[in-house]
């Protein structure tokens, strides 16, 4: 591999606005879907509702601020420097409950979650909400209704 393939410069990846600003740092296609690395920035109140990944593990590394995680029935607050491991099959949510922005790196194993964000944001932009359930099924992500 060339140096240009091994060094990813700032703002080189695709970005999506979906419950926060998500930036693709390393796409699944770049790693043969071994992993994907995403950057996420959440403003106050932003995040993802309770859901389950049946396909991939996620590892969050909090760079700045704090993030609230629901891990099954437990809720924790993770500050900068904390690593949170979300094994596939674990129901979880995350959000920024503080008044300052939260930044994190998310590594998913296997890769491909970047394609999920691309497809969901395209469906939203094209005003095709009926496609989102199909995309969630394809990527084996299940959103859990609040009770």
C-alpha positions in Angstrom: 0.0 0.0 0.0 1.1 3.5 -0.7 1.5 6.2 2.0 -1.5 8.0 0.5 -3.6 4.9 1.3 -2.2 4.6 4.8 -2.6 8.2 5.9 -6.1 9.6 6.1 -6.0 13.4 6.4 -8.5 15.5 8.4 -11.9 16.0 6.7 -11.0 13.4 4.0 -13.9 11.1 4.7 -17.5 11.3 4.0 -19.8 13.0 6.6 -23.4 12.4 7.6 -25.8 14.3 9.9 -27.8 11.6 11.7 -28.3 12.1 15.4 -25.0 14.0 15.4 -22.2 14.6 13.0 -20.6 11.4 11.8 -17.4 11.4 9.8 -16.0 8.3 8.1 -12.3 8.1 9.1 -11.7 4.6 7.6 -14.3 3.0 5.4 -15.1 -0.7 5.5 -14.1 -1.0 1.9 -10.6 0.2 2.8 -10.1 -2.7 5.2 -11.9 -5.5 3.3 -14.6 -5.0 5.9 -12.4 -6.0 8.7 -13.3 -2.8 10.6 -14.6 0.7 10.1 -13.5 3.8 12.1 -16.0 6.7 12.5 -15.7 10.0 14.3 -18.8 11.4 15.9 -19.6 14.8 17.4 -22.7 15.2 19.5 -24.2 18.4 20.6 -26.4 18.6 23.8 -29.3 16.1 23.4 -28.0 14.4 20.3 -27.3 10.6 20.1 -28.9 7.3 19.2 -32.0 5.7 20.8 -31.9 2.2 22.3 -30.9 -0.3 19.6 -29.1 -3.6 19.0 -26.4 -4.4 16.5 -26.6 -8.1 15.6 -23.7 -7.9 13.2 -20.9 -5.8 14.7 -19.2 -4.9 17.9 -18.6 -1.2 18.5 -15.8 0.4 20.5 -16.3 4.0 21.5 -13.3 6.1 22.7 -14.4 9.4 24.1 -12.1 12.2 23.0 -13.8 15.2 24.4 -16.7 15.9 26.7 -18.9 13.2 28.2 -21.4 10.7 26.8 -24.3 8.9 28.6 -24.6 5.3 27.6 -27.5 2.9 28.3 -26.0 -0.6 28.5 -28.8 -3.0 28.8 -30.5 -1.9 32.1 -27.5 0.1 33.3 -26.8 3.8 32.6 -23.2 5.2 32.8 -21.5 8.4 32.0 -18.2 8.2 30.1 -15.8 11.1 30.2 -12.9 11.9 27.9 -10.3 9.1 27.9 -12.9 6.3 28.5 -13.4 3.3 26.2 -16.8 1.7 26.0 -17.1 -1.7 24.4 -20.6 -2.5 23.0 -20.7 -6.2 22.1 -23.1 -7.3 19.3 -26.4 -8.2 20.8 -26.2 -5.7 23.7 -29.1 -3.3 23.7 -27.7 0.2 24.1 -28.2 3.9 23.5 -25.9 6.9 23.7 -26.4 10.6 23.9 -24.7 13.8 25.0 -26.5 15.1 28.2 -24.0 17.9 28.8 -23.9 21.4 27.5 -20.6 21.0 25.8 -20.0 19.0 22.6 -18.9 15.4 22.9 -16.4 13.9 20.4 -15.5 10.2 20.1 -14.0 7.7 17.8 -16.1 4.6 17.1 -14.5 1.4 15.7 -16.8 -1.3 14.4 -15.8 -4.9 13.8 -16.6 -6.1 11.2 -16.6 -3.0 9.0 -19.4 -1.7 6.8 -21.3 0.6 9.2 -20.3 3.5 7.1 -22.4 2.1 4.2 -25.4 1.9 6.6 -25.1 5.6 7.4 -24.8 6.4 3.7 -27.9 4.4 2.8 -30.0 5.8 5.7 -29.1 9.4 5.0 -29.8 8.9 1.3 -33.3 7.4 2.1 -34.0 10.4 4.3 -32.8 13.0 1.7 -34.9 11.3 -1.0 -37.9 11.3 1.4 -38.2 7.5 1.3 -38.8 6.7 5.0 -40.2 3.3 4.1 -36.7 2.3 3.0 -35.2 2.8 6.5 -36.8 -0.4 7.9 -35.3 -2.4 5.0 -31.9 -0.9 5.5 -32.0 -1.6 9.3 -33.0 -5.2 8.5 -30.2 -5.5 5.9 -27.6 -4.3 8.4 -29.1 -6.3 11.3 -29.8 -3.2 13.4 -32.9 -3.3 15.6 -34.3 -0.2 17.2 -36.2 -0.8 20.4 -39.4 1.1 21.2 -39.4 3.2 24.3 -41.8 1.8 26.9 
